[in-house]
């Protein structure tokens, strides 16, 4: 299984470089208690996002932006800091967690797209370790760069089905799942289950900025749709609610949004 710890869940987005330590510790406890073979991927939140935005990293090299290459390095640096905190929390509990740096194994090659060396992830799992990856910078073969999101990392791992056999992806967030507008009543309600053919028609509800309905969540839904094509179910759950992560990993009932892949 793959667990995504959302950046807005594990950091305080209103204050740069601030951790929600209790949330992280609780999430780690539930992952450990589940006793499942897990890959953890986490977002950037208030660590990576402000710097990446300041230097417009995702748009690639731009000579008009002062010190952009320094901004590229700084974006990577702060993400390693966030990752180290999560790794250290697992190590404190005698859990064999290993950081796998995405910018060292993922590359963007024009005409080919994203390629990556998945062996470090595969080998660490075979050793009984928990590999932990994170949103990072991604270098291009044409002296360029962009941002590699945690969601894209998850999709690329899922595409290696013959190597990882991912049974489920659990996305943790600040809300109980995906909220939509009821087309008949115009009321906002939690979408408990969404099938593959419904994704494109979803009318997202605005929850005061907790979910970015203009861009971020739509990109996430596109990735979710691609994962569903691979026959892998996905759950969106509230990582702030006690025992939610544990229950989801053990296929117990949990309030959230379940994405049912198309039947083969």
C-alpha positions in Angstrom: 0.0 0.0 0.0 0.9 3.6 -0.4 0.1 6.3 2.1 0.3 10.0 1.1 0.7 12.4 4.0 -0.7 15.6 2.5 1.5 18.7 2.9 -1.4 20.7 4.3 -2.0 18.0 6.9 1.6 17.7 8.3 2.5 21.4 8.1 0.9 24.7 9.0 0.4 26.3 5.6 -0.2 29.7 7.1 3.3 29.8 8.7 6.3 28.9 6.5 8.5 26.0 7.7 6.1 25.0 10.6 5.4 21.4 11.4 2.2 19.9 12.9 4.3 17.6 15.1 1.4 15.9 16.9 -0.4 15.2 13.6 2.8 13.6 12.2 3.4 11.5 15.3 -0.2 10.2 15.3 0.0 9.4 11.6 3.2 7.5 12.1 1.8 5.6 15.1 -1.2 4.4 13.1 1.0 3.4 10.1 3.2 1.3 12.4 0.3 -0.3 14.2 -1.2 -1.4 10.9 1.7 -3.7 10.4 1.3 -3.4 6.6 4.0 -3.2 4.0 3.9 0.5 3.3 5.5 3.1 1.0 5.1 6.6 2.5 5.0 9.7 0.2 4.6 13.2 1.7 3.9 16.6 0.4 5.7 19.9 0.9 3.2 22.1 2.6 4.7 25.2 4.1 8.2 24.0 3.5 8.6 23.5 -0.3 5.6 25.4 -1.6 6.5 29.0 -0.7 10.0 28.8 -2.1 9.0 27.0 -5.2 6.4 29.6 -5.8 8.8 32.5 -5.1 11.3 31.3 -7.7 8.6 29.9 -10.1 10.4 26.5 -10.1 7.6 24.5 -11.7 7.8 26.6 -14.9 11.4 25.8 -15.5 14.4 27.9 -16.1 13.7 31.6 -16.5 16.6 34.1 -16.8 14.4 37.0 -15.6 14.0 35.5 -12.1 17.0 36.5 -9.9 18.8 33.6 -8.2 16.4 31.0 -9.5 19.0 28.2 -9.4 19.6 29.0 -5.8 15.8 28.8 -5.3 15.9 25.4 -7.0 18.5 24.2 -4.5 16.7 25.8 -1.5 13.4 24.1 -2.5 15.1 20.8 -2.4 17.0 21.6 0.8 13.8 22.5 2.8 12.1 19.3 1.6 14.9 17.2 2.8 14.5 18.9 6.2 10.9 18.0 6.4 11.6 14.5 5.2 14.3 14.1 7.9 11.9 15.0 10.7 9.5 12.2 9.5 12.4 9.7 9.1 13.7 10.6 12.6 10.3 10.0 14.2 10.2 6.5 12.8 13.9 5.8 13.7 13.1 6.9 17.3 10.6 4.0 17.4 13.1 1.5 16.1 11.4 1.4 12.7 13.7 0.8 9.7 12.6 3.8 7.6 14.8 5.0 4.7 14.7 8.3 2.8 14.7 7.9 -1.0 15.5 11.2 -2.7 13.2 11.6 -5.6 15.4 14.1 -7.5 18.0 11.4 -7.6 15.8 8.7 -9.2 13.3 10.7 -11.2 14.2 12.5 -14.4 12.3 14.3 -17.2 13.4 13.3 -20.6 11.9 15.3 -23.6 9.9 13.0 -25.9 10.0 10.2 -23.3 8.4 12.0 -20.3 9.3 11.0 -16.7 11.6 8.1 -16.2 12.8 6.7 -12.9 15.0 4.1 -11.3 12.6 2.2 -9.0 15.2 -0.3 -7.7 16.0 1.7 -4.5 12.3 1.5 -3.6 12.0 -2.2 -4.5 15.1 -3.2 -2.7 14.3 -1.4 0.5 10.9 -3.1 0.6 12.5 -6.5 0.1 14.7 -5.7 3.1 11.6 -5.0 5.2 12.2 -1.2 5.3 9.7 1.6 4.9 10.8 3.8 1.9 9.8 7.4 2.3 9.6 9.8 -0.7 8.4 13.3 -1.0 7.6 16.1 -3.4 10.9 17.4 -4.8 12.5 19.1 -7.7 13.0 17.2 -10.9 15.9 17.8 -13.3 15.5 17.6 -17.1 18.0 16.2 -19.6 17.9 19.6 -21.4 19.4 21.6 -18.5 15.9 22.4 -17.2 13.8 21.5 -14.2 10.3 21.4 -12.7 8.5 20.3 -9.6 7.8 16.6 -9.0 4.7 16.3 -6.9 4.1 13.6 -4.4 1.0 12.6 -6.4 3.0 12.1 -9.5 5.5 10.0 -7.6 2.6 7.8 -6.4 1.3 7.4 -10.0 4.7 6.4 -11.3 5.1 3.8 -8.6 1.6 2.4 -9.2 2.5 2.0 -12.9 5.2 -0.5 -12.0 2.5 -3.0 -11.0 4.6 -6.0 -11.8 7.2 -4.8 -9.3 5.2 -3.4 -6.4 1.7 -4.9 -6.6 0.1 -1.9 -4.9 -3.2 -3.0 -3.3 -4.5 0.5 -2.3 -3.5 4.1 -2.1 -4.6 6.2 0.9 -4.5 10.0 0.6 -4.6 11.7 4.0 -5.9 15.3 4.1 -7.6 17.9 6.4 -11.2 17.1 5.4 -13.2 13.9 5.4 -12.7 13.4 1.7 -14.0 15.0 -1.4 -17.0 17.4 -1.1 -19.2 18.0 -4.0 -22.3 19.9 -5.0 -25.4 17.9 -5.3 -26.7 18.6 -8.8 -30.3 18.3 -7.7 -30.3 20.3 -4.4 -27.2 22.4 -4.8 -26.2 21.3 -1.3 -22.6 20.5 -0.3 -22.1 16.8 0.6 -19.4 14.3 1.1 -18.9 12.0 -1.9 -18.7 8.6 -0.2 -17.9 6.6 -3.4 -16.9 7.7 -6.9 -16.5 5.4 -9.8 -14.1 5.8 -12.7 -16.7 7.2 -15.1 -17.9 9.9 -12.7 -14.6 11.7 -12.1 -14.7 14.2 -15.0 -18.3 15.3 -14.2 -17.7 16.0 -10.5 -18.8 19.5 -9.3 -16.4 20.3 -6.5 -17.4 22.3 -3.5 -15.4 25.2 -2.1 -14.4 24.5 1.5 -12.8 27.8 2.3 -9.4 27.0 0.8 -8.9 23.6 2.5 -9.2 22.1 -0.9 -7.9 24.0 -4.0 -10.8 23.5 -6.4 -9.2 25.7 -9.1 -6.1 23.6 -9.8 -4.6 21.4 -7.2 -7.5 19.0 -6.6 -8.2 18.7 -10.3 -4.6 17.7 -10.9 -5.0 15.2 -8.0 -8.2 13.8 -9.6 -6.4 13.3 -12.9 -3.7 11.3 -11.2 -6.4 9.4 -9.3 -8.1 8.5 -12.6 -4.8 7.2 -14.0 -4.3 5.1 -10.9 -7.8 3.7 -11.1 -7.1 2.6 -14.7 -4.5 0.3 -13.2 -7.1 -1.4 -11.1 -6.0 0.1 -7.8 -8.6 1.5 -5.4 -8.0 4.9 -3.7 -9.3 6.4 -0.4 -9.3 10.0 0.6 -9.5 10.3 4.4 -9.2 12.9 7.1 -5.7 12.4 8.7 -6.7 14.5 11.7 -9.3 12.0 12.9 -7.9 9.4 15.3 -7.6 5.8 13.9 -8.6 6.8 10.4 -5.3 5.9 8.9 -5.1 2.6 10.8 -8.7 1.7 9.8 -8.1 2.5 6.1 -4.9 0.4 6.0 -6.7 -2.5 7.5 -9.7 -2.1 5.2 -12.1 -1.2 8.0 -14.9 1.2 7.7 -13.8 4.8 7.7 -15.5 8.0 6.7 -14.0 9.3 3.5 -14.2 9.1 -0.3 -13.6 5.8 -1.9 -12.6 5.6 -5.6 -13.6 2.4 -7.2 -11.5 1.3 -10.2 -13.3 0.1 -13.4 -14.0 -3.6 -13.5 -11.5 -5.4 -15.7 
